[in-house]
Amino acid sequence: MNHKLFRKPEILAPAGDIERAYLAAEAGADAIYFGLSTLSARSAATNIQDTQLPEMVKDLHKLNTRCYVTVNTILYQSEFQQAQKYLEICDEAKVDALIIQDLAWLKIIAEYEKKKPLKMEIHASTQMNIHSDLDIIAARKLGFDRIVLPREVSKKQLILWSDLCKEKKLDIEIFVHGALCMATSGRCQMSFSQGGRSANRGACAQACRLPYRLFDTKHNLLDQGALLSAKDQSLLSEIPTFYNLNTKSLKIEGRMKNSSYVLATTSAFRNAVDFWAENQDEESFKEFVLEEELKLLQVFNRGGSFTQRSFLQSDAKDYVSKDFVGNYGIYLGKIKKVNVNKGEISLQKLDKKNNQSTQAELNLINTLQPKDQIAIRGANFSQIAVAPIGKIEEKKTEYIIKGFHPQKLALMQINDRAFLLKNVALEEKLKNNCDYKYPLNIEIEFHQNKINLKGIAKLPNTEIKAELPVLLKDMTLSDYPLSQKRWQEQLSKLGNSKFFLENIKFLYAENTTIPALRVSQINQLRRNLLEKLSDEIADQIEYIEKENLNRKAQNIFEKKIKTKEIETDIIQKQNLYSLVFSEQLNNLNLIDLSEVDQLEIPMLFLSNLKINQKLFLKLFEKYKKLEILIRLPEIMQQKQYELFEILRDAYLYEPKINFSANGISTIFPDLYYGKLKHINEQANIINDKALQYYLSHGKNQISLSQEWNDQSLDQVLSDLDDATCSRIYLPKNYLTAEMFLNYCPVGKNITNCKKCITNAAASWSQAYILEGQDNTHHLITYPIHCVSQIYTNHVDNQIFNNLSGKNKKRINIRTTLK
């Protein structure tokens, strides 16, 4: 990692297969990320096969494109051998970085490095949920070179975290375009709890794209539709922000998207970064962005527009695309007339006054050509027809579109809406213009007995030089020399290389003329120079970037990964009850807590210290052994982090009030000033390597993930001594926290909406009901912070039921307070 090497942000493009990997490189990507055949969070993608990897990496390095392998799933016990194999394959192929989620990888890497040093960076996936200042500090302590920030990060938070990461010598990677998970950082348990498909293992069932109905507690219908289907995000207009903050990498989501999407998004961000670097004029950049965004909208969008709601912290009225969850397209107009006999429809012309479309979008219909694809949707956005069009004619107040099949036309009605889904001309233009090239300056110096040929390639923020000395005695010369003009013509033929000729300079030593080389010999000199330049580019990627790996500077694997002797007495078995509903806080005096050892309360219910103090005093007075665990949210941006600091300082010397958390910062309890007591289930621990990592770094209690529901858990617990087992908690009769949303479906994040507050003094909220096709969920809103959380409406005791009778008695239970 070298912070001075690259000034422009890196363009990091997705590659769902080998074809899209090369396309992204040709379109100007500085790096690509992709999965291998397994252990990737996009298991449905074709991905790169193991046998394809070495040659592909070699080719892309010569194109100045780095290669990052995503192994960003949580690992089962049975997958360790495969993980070790992948590590060896990636190392031998000279992959530039691994993107990981599971902490088990750090142990696997440590074991590998006992045999040979690993020359690649380690990046913390967004799935690792680095969501606070504490997690950033922990990432550096653990030896990560780069962190991938949550997609929900705000501009204000990015500025603060950029300063912290600069201090800690950590690179930042941020998502700038593509699909958004409604669950914070993609940490979603809904897919698993509904159907056993783990989003944390690349098998997400896309539960957030399904229709839901939102009810209050009196079963009044408040809203309906795909209420959790976020629009796609695009931060193209924020390139100046990333440039000024020296953000290392701009990541484009989309390993499941097609080639047109990869070309369009990579080209747009490549061009935007270059445009701003060369011409930092805000007005011209705005015009440029509008033009590029129209192309991006045509390739893929949800809801007809992109969102920047999380980044700019704007109101979320237009955050979701609840009417239609697929590719929305560009709105063209309403059907005015259907003529089945002529095979045509009439579309009413759009008026900018009565339409939110830009002028460029309004003009788009004028560019339509035969074979472009449009969709016709009914009043409720039901898809009536998707078909290529034939001829199009413009009239005074309407457009006539011909070429529809009579059966399709029979389904259409007046006032149905038309949307452009595929622009053939744009796709062809993207393919033809995707060949991004670097400027090359050639200098050729003639001497009496030799030629010195030098090439200088201008890459983003650096120059690569290659020199090619040629002795004339080793060449068979012709009788007559070619002219300087002819030399220039031959050296300018750069063909399919990654370069375009910016300038060529001829230099002559004293009493020297142009030697009599043949055309074929000049061509060979050019080819040799280009090959040497490509090799130099590959070398600078493979070695310069890896001079200062954080884990080497930190010496982390020698100091931190060794399992410590666990010196602890057997802890008395405890029952942890998690409070979910704010009504329970209001009525705790009516609930019998005599069997409760630990009561876990969401931090976002505890914004009022005076109310808290009264509540806690009453509880401790009535229940002498009770301990309060304040559960930190899945993301802590500045507002939430400030509340954490207030609560931490307020209860610093209160031994019966501590914290429950889940980020990687929990590995280092000292970051919590000794107030961390419990690592909750959102840490996603499903294997013994990750478990041992947590066990060896402190004496905290640990809740295991409900996804560790196979027989391997019973064996792992059986291998632990009683003292260690007494620190472990498993869910039983527990409502799973399926999603933490940086969004409120009730108030749509309208500032101070107060729709959900039932106790104004305490700022407690009420619960809502989210009803799906097959499942019902609890929606809990958190006032002031305008975020919310979804819980299951049923319990799954499989993880507990799989245990032997002996282990059931040795571990503790996490359950939900009724």
Phi, psi and omega in degrees: 000130182222107186289342182267348187289318184243122177268316176289146175298146176288135173267114184250112188254152179275151176219108179277347176202179187291327179298314181289336176296313179291322179298317180298318179296317180294332181277358174110013178293135174281335180206156174232153174235145187201162176256163171264194190294335176219179176064025180242145182286006172233070186293338181277349177287158177297319179065179182261131179282150183305321183289339180277341192298308186302313182292321180296315179298317179300314180297314185290328176298323178291341177265012180065037180238122179278160186234121180244128180261127178269115170239058194258041173250163168282145190259136170278160178306321186288354186258002183298319181296319177296320179297317179297321178295316180298320180300316179294317179299314182294321180295315181293329180278356180065038171300147187273333181199152169252136175254115188240157172246313188278131179295345176303331179299326181295325176289320180296319178294318180299318179295321179294319185285353171290336181265317181203149180291144180263118184264060174209156178282158174242120182251139178272115181298156173300335177294341178284350172062055173278099196234014181203170175304320182298319181291326178295316178298318180295321180300320178292319178298326181279352175093015177290148178266334183211147173241139175262112187288157175301148179293344182274001186298138180269164178298317179299317181290323179299320179299315180294315182290332177297319178296317181294318181292325176297318178296322183270001181059048177245135174279149178249134172241132184228139176289128182242349180201141172124192185294147175249134168281136176293327177287137181304130178057022181072009181280086186242127175255357185296317181299318181288317184290333180276321186216011177078009178262115188275119173292335179281357178234021173081016183240036184301134180272006179057044180298332181289346180267002181273161178283144177222160171240135183254123180239152168274183185292342177267009178065032170277130180288123181258326183194162177204162183124194177280074191291345182249008184269094182290146171293164175287145178266144170218123182247033180301322182289348182264012178308317178302324178297311181295323180296314182291328180277356183058039176299131188292313191220134177252113190259131177258124177284152172138041177290345178264357183275164185276180185296321180299320178297314181299315180296313184295313184290317180297314180297318182299313182285327174299311182293323181293316179297315180294319181300312183291324180296326184265335186217084186277063178247118188296318183294313180293329178292322178299316178297318179299316181297317179301319180294317181289322181295327177297321176296317182295321178297324181287334181282315176189135172202158173246123174087004175087355178203163176267161179244149171231022189302313182293317185291318183265357179056042179271170177301150187257026180301326184247031185276326182252156175250077191282344183274329183209129189259346181272204178291112186288322183082192178249128182292127182255333180143175180266150177287127179264328182204145175240123180242096183295321183297322181269353180067040185217161173233155175250128176254131178288135180295141179280144176249125184300329180298323185254020183215144182275000181292152174283167179297324179297321178292322179296325181280349187299324183298334179290342182262359183297145181227162174306143181084350170297148186252132177234158176244141174250126182234145181281187184299326179263019179068017174292138183282114182270317182203145171230121186203153172287150182263164174258236182282150177231135180235140178261129173248184184296315184240006185205168173242137177258120179247124185248165172108009181275146177289141181306324180294325177290317182297326182296339180273346186272151180226161175300139182080358166297154186251146181250140181226137175279124180254329185216123178252103186299318181297320179295317180297320177294320179297319179298317180295319183286333185254015187276356187277085181284129184234155178260143178293139181234131174250129180248136177234124181238127185241122182263130173239171182295327184240003181202169174235133172252117180250125183234136175239136178235110180262130180265103177264168178305114173070012177201165175237141177246129182244145175220135179241142183227095176280136182231121177273127183292334181294340180272002185240147175269111185270158177271182182279331185233133179285150174278158182286162177299323179299319180291322175301315182296320179300315183289321180288341181278349184279081185270353170052232184271015179289176182272013187234155165235147185282118177270321182198150174228136185233131179254131178235142183234128172289166184299135178060037182239142174239176179290127178290157187272067176277149176281163178302317181298325180288322177296317178300321180292323176300316179299314180297319180296321180294316180296321179294320179293321176298316179298320178294321179295321178297314179299320181296318182291330175290315188284338186239314183298319183294343190247019181288335189228053179299132184300323184292336176285313180298324182278342184054037192295322189284338175279326189266325193254329191276337180302129181292127179276158172291128181273107182256094181209148175278162176295126180277139177300136183302135185232154175250122178257125177248128181260124178274129184250319189258136181294334177301330178293326176295319180297332189236031181299333179293344180263355183255133179280114181252018185295334180264005183264124177271319181228132178246116181265124183237131178303133181302326186285356170272355192243043183283342185252108185296325181294316178297317179302313185299316178298317181297311184293321179299317179296319181295313183291330178292323183274324184237100189295327185268356186293140175238138178262130172247119178273115184274117179285147181288167183289344173221137179233089170279186195305317183298316180287323181294323178296322177295319177302314181296322178297313181292319179300313182291325181294326185247022185302324183251019176256101187294343183264005175235116182222189186241150170243127185217177184218352182287173180293347176296340181293347176291337183241085185303335181297337178294341181259014179058032179078010184259003178276123181247327190222134172260111190275179190295342180288356172289348174058052178270116180227019177208163187285334178293315177294319179299315179296327178299313179291318182298327185275359181240060178120184184238029183287157170286151185224123172266131179273156180290144176293350178280350176274071189244026176252180186290345182296331181298317182299321180292318179298316179295323180296331181279350180268150176283169185297323181297317180291318181299330183289352177266354190258138180239142175234149180285138173212128185053046187244131175278114184291135172283101188282319182212138165254122186254129173276048193191151179237110180294343182280304183264358183053030177062030174288127185305129178055038181292326177058021180294330190258356186281127178250343177228098188299322182294318183268348185058040175272152183246175174256168178267157177233168181246127178248111187254119177261189181294321184237350186222151175245142184229157172266132174248120180250125179259148179243103182300167182071308182276344178054044174235174183206172181217143179249132178241153173293159176257005181221162180251151178230111184260020185299318183299322179285319183294337180287347185280154172288161179302323180297313183288331176300328181277342186268340184254171180258165184246135170253123181223171181260134179293127181270000000 
